[in-house]
Amino acid sequence: MAIAELPRAFDPGLARTEGGRRDEEEIRLIARCVAGDVEAFRPLVHRYQRLAFSVAFRMLGSRADAEDIAQQAFVDAFNALDRFRGEGRSHAFSTWLLRIAVNRSKDVLKSKRRTEEPLDREVHGGEAAFAYDPPTPEANASHGERRAHLGAALLKLPTKYREVLILRDAEDLSYEEIRGILRLPITTLKIRVVRGRAMLRELVERCGVT
């Protein structure tokens, strides 16, 4: 089952209201930081440190590297707060922070010259790579093995497919948010998601995991 097919467990109108309040709160916190209140940055770190680490870890496959990237992303963001412009956009700060984390992760990948396994042929897409399935005893027994194979396969994808699958399927971000992070047209992002899911599925199947 794809993430998009799950029944909604929340009121979209309420979610938009809460999201708007959160954006306003973050703008106020950033204004306080720019005015010299360093402690005002702490709530932003607490709010997004898991997300920054999660994205970096899935990009790099290394906990140590991911911790370094997440920490540096916050340092970079803090040092550039006076240049931050939310301009009324939803999720403006988290989008900006993740753009920094993703770009720094790419820098690490380039510096280490990690190899990316090419696929022999073009394949077609399907459901979300990180789709939700209701747990069963049998599913729980193989869950750890499947996650290990999935993580290993993800690291073999070309970076342009890996990053969009992480943001869309693993972190469940909207295409609008991903566009703000990667600065690519939504049509391009959707194409990459379809192709990336298919490539990932093929790599996992090679390992005999279904």
Secondary structure, DSSP 8 states (H G I E B T S, - for coil): --GGGS---S-HHHHHHHHHHHHHHHHHHHHHHHTT-GGGGHHHHHHHHHHHHHHHHHHHS-HHHHHHHHHHHHHHHHHTGGG---TT-TTHHHHHHHHHHHHHHHHHHHHHT------SS-----S-TT------HHHHHHHHHHHHHHHHHHHHS-HHHHHHHIIIIIS---HHHHHHHH---HHHHHHHHHHHHHHHHHHHHHTT--
